[in-house]
């Protein structure tokens, strides 16, 4: 099972991503957070394989969230999606991670 930390203010959007991964045959366990406090708690509570982060959220911006993940996430893979054709400030895609292929 791939353990995915979803950083997104929209439960519906997070569910869509997780549903697509399940439909593609991946076994996924996940947790969704949308605040810095929730993110810190999730990173302390468990070890995650992948963090998926919405770029634009009302209470936590993606760059701040990814800085926390990089600092405290123990080297987990991260992906911040601004839109499908544009990335900036060092967000990375992980084509070799099973969950992002």
Short mmCIF file of the C-alpha atoms (twelve columns), coordinates in Angstrom:
data_MODEL
# 
_entry.id   MODEL 
# 
loop_
_atom_site.group_PDB 
_atom_site.id 
_atom_site.type_symbol 
_atom_site.label_atom_id 
_atom_site.label_alt_id 
_atom_site.label_comp_id 
_atom_site.label_asym_id 
_atom_site.label_seq_id 
_atom_site.Cartn_x 
_atom_site.Cartn_y 
_atom_site.Cartn_z 
_atom_site.pdbx_PDB_model_num 
ATOM 1   C CA . UNK A 1   0.000   0.000  0.000   1 
ATOM 2   C CA . UNK A 2   1.216   3.496  -0.866  1 
ATOM 3   C CA . UNK A 3   0.820   5.947  2.009   1 
ATOM 4   C CA . UNK A 4   -0.157  9.337  0.584   1 
ATOM 5   C CA . UNK A 5   -0.415  12.576 2.498   1 
ATOM 6   C CA . UNK A 6   -2.827  14.816 0.597   1 
ATOM 7   C CA . UNK A 7   -2.409  18.524 1.335   1 
ATOM 8   C CA . UNK A 8   -5.581  20.032 -0.064  1 
ATOM 9   C CA . UNK A 9   -8.449  22.152 1.250   1 
ATOM 10  C CA . UNK A 10  -10.959 20.334 -0.941  1 
ATOM 11  C CA . UNK A 11  -12.066 16.933 0.293   1 
ATOM 12  C CA . UNK A 12  -13.754 16.378 -3.087  1 
ATOM 13  C CA . UNK A 13  -10.543 17.048 -5.043  1 
ATOM 14  C CA . UNK A 14  -8.526  14.793 -2.759  1 
ATOM 15  C CA . UNK A 15  -11.107 12.031 -3.149  1 
ATOM 16  C CA . UNK A 16  -10.960 12.324 -6.954  1 
ATOM 17  C CA . UNK A 17  -7.190  11.805 -6.949  1 
ATOM 18  C CA . UNK A 18  -7.412  8.858  -4.578  1 
ATOM 19  C CA . UNK A 19  -10.268 7.313  -6.558  1 
ATOM 20  C CA . UNK A 20  -8.218  7.516  -9.767  1 
ATOM 21  C CA . UNK A 21  -5.250  5.841  -8.098  1 
ATOM 22  C CA . UNK A 22  -7.519  3.061  -6.817  1 
ATOM 23  C CA . UNK A 23  -9.087  2.708  -10.251 1 
ATOM 24  C CA . UNK A 24  -5.587  2.334  -11.708 1 
ATOM 25  C CA . UNK A 25  -5.033  -0.582 -9.344  1 
ATOM 26  C CA . UNK A 26  -3.020  1.023  -6.571  1 
ATOM 27  C CA . UNK A 27  -3.631  0.169  -2.961  1 
ATOM 28  C CA . UNK A 28  -3.605  3.525  -1.175  1 
ATOM 29  C CA . UNK A 29  -3.904  4.642  2.407   1 
ATOM 30  C CA . UNK A 30  -4.148  8.380  2.894   1 
ATOM 31  C CA . UNK A 31  -4.791  11.341 5.087   1 
ATOM 32  C CA . UNK A 32  -5.885  14.798 3.994   1 
ATOM 33  C CA . UNK A 33  -4.724  17.956 5.760   1 
ATOM 34  C CA . UNK A 34  -5.337  21.603 4.957   1 
ATOM 35  C CA . UNK A 35  -3.516  23.546 7.677   1 
ATOM 36  C CA . UNK A 36  0.091   23.859 8.793   1 
ATOM 37  C CA . UNK A 37  -0.847  22.383 12.160  1 
ATOM 38  C CA . UNK A 38  -2.531  19.409 10.519  1 
ATOM 39  C CA . UNK A 39  0.465   18.897 8.265   1 
ATOM 40  C CA . UNK A 40  2.905   18.933 11.181  1 
ATOM 41  C CA . UNK A 41  0.727   16.489 13.098  1 
ATOM 42  C CA . UNK A 42  0.468   14.120 10.120  1 
ATOM 43  C CA . UNK A 43  4.230   14.180 9.528   1 
ATOM 44  C CA . UNK A 44  4.895   13.394 13.184  1 
ATOM 45  C CA . UNK A 45  2.250   10.671 13.385  1 
ATOM 46  C CA . UNK A 46  3.269   8.585  10.376  1 
ATOM 47  C CA . UNK A 47  5.884   8.020  7.709   1 
ATOM 48  C CA . UNK A 48  4.487   8.850  4.250   1 
ATOM 49  C CA . UNK A 49  5.578   7.599  0.828   1 
ATOM 50  C CA . UNK A 50  4.242   10.568 -1.114  1 
ATOM 51  C CA . UNK A 51  2.822   14.032 -0.471  1 
ATOM 52  C CA . UNK A 52  0.431   15.523 -3.017  1 
ATOM 53  C CA . UNK A 53  -0.217  19.216 -2.581  1 
ATOM 54  C CA . UNK A 54  -2.740  21.598 -4.113  1 
ATOM 55  C CA . UNK A 55  -0.984  24.764 -5.189  1 
ATOM 56  C CA . UNK A 56  -3.638  27.255 -4.114  1 
ATOM 57  C CA . UNK A 57  -5.318  26.883 -0.741  1 
ATOM 58  C CA . UNK A 58  -6.919  29.492 1.506   1 
ATOM 59  C CA . UNK A 59  -5.119  28.563 4.729   1 
ATOM 60  C CA . UNK A 60  -1.774  27.165 3.534   1 
ATOM 61  C CA . UNK A 61  0.147   27.896 0.357   1 
ATOM 62  C CA . UNK A 62  1.911   25.084 -1.479  1 
ATOM 63  C CA . UNK A 63  5.418   26.499 -1.169  1 
ATOM 64  C CA . UNK A 64  5.096   26.738 2.620   1 
ATOM 65  C CA . UNK A 65  3.578   23.258 2.806   1 
ATOM 66  C CA . UNK A 66  6.338   21.745 0.708   1 
ATOM 67  C CA . UNK A 67  8.994   23.502 2.790   1 
ATOM 68  C CA . UNK A 68  7.542   21.756 5.859   1 
ATOM 69  C CA . UNK A 69  7.447   18.417 4.013   1 
ATOM 70  C CA . UNK A 70  11.076  18.800 2.937   1 
ATOM 71  C CA . UNK A 71  12.150  19.779 6.444   1 
ATOM 72  C CA . UNK A 72  10.190  17.198 8.429   1 
ATOM 73  C CA . UNK A 73  8.998   14.586 5.976   1 
ATOM 74  C CA . UNK A 74  11.990  12.285 6.036   1 
ATOM 75  C CA . UNK A 75  12.637  12.442 2.300   1 
ATOM 76  C CA . UNK A 76  9.177   11.548 1.046   1 
ATOM 77  C CA . UNK A 77  8.359   12.261 -2.578  1 
ATOM 78  C CA . UNK A 78  6.305   15.381 -3.146  1 
ATOM 79  C CA . UNK A 79  4.315   16.798 -6.006  1 
ATOM 80  C CA . UNK A 80  2.715   20.238 -6.101  1 
ATOM 81  C CA . UNK A 81  0.358   20.840 -8.968  1 
ATOM 82  C CA . UNK A 82  -0.115  24.429 -10.059 1 
ATOM 83  C CA . UNK A 83  -1.537  23.349 -13.373 1 
ATOM 84  C CA . UNK A 84  -0.649  20.708 -15.892 1 
ATOM 85  C CA . UNK A 85  1.641   22.930 -17.994 1 
ATOM 86  C CA . UNK A 86  3.357   25.099 -15.411 1 
ATOM 87  C CA . UNK A 87  5.704   24.397 -12.492 1 
ATOM 88  C CA . UNK A 88  7.883   26.785 -10.616 1 
ATOM 89  C CA . UNK A 89  10.125  27.223 -7.578  1 
ATOM 90  C CA . UNK A 90  11.452  23.680 -7.459  1 
ATOM 91  C CA . UNK A 91  8.336   21.550 -7.275  1 
ATOM 92  C CA . UNK A 92  9.195   18.191 -8.715  1 
ATOM 93  C CA . UNK A 93  7.419   15.398 -10.472 1 
ATOM 94  C CA . UNK A 94  8.477   11.878 -9.566  1 
ATOM 95  C CA . UNK A 95  7.922   9.748  -12.687 1 
ATOM 96  C CA . UNK A 96  9.537   6.718  -11.028 1 
ATOM 97  C CA . UNK A 97  7.215   6.790  -8.036  1 
ATOM 98  C CA . UNK A 98  4.453   4.205  -8.598  1 
ATOM 99  C CA . UNK A 99  1.778   6.631  -7.472  1 
ATOM 100 C CA . UNK A 100 2.727   9.318  -10.015 1 
ATOM 101 C CA . UNK A 101 3.190   7.243  -13.167 1 
# 
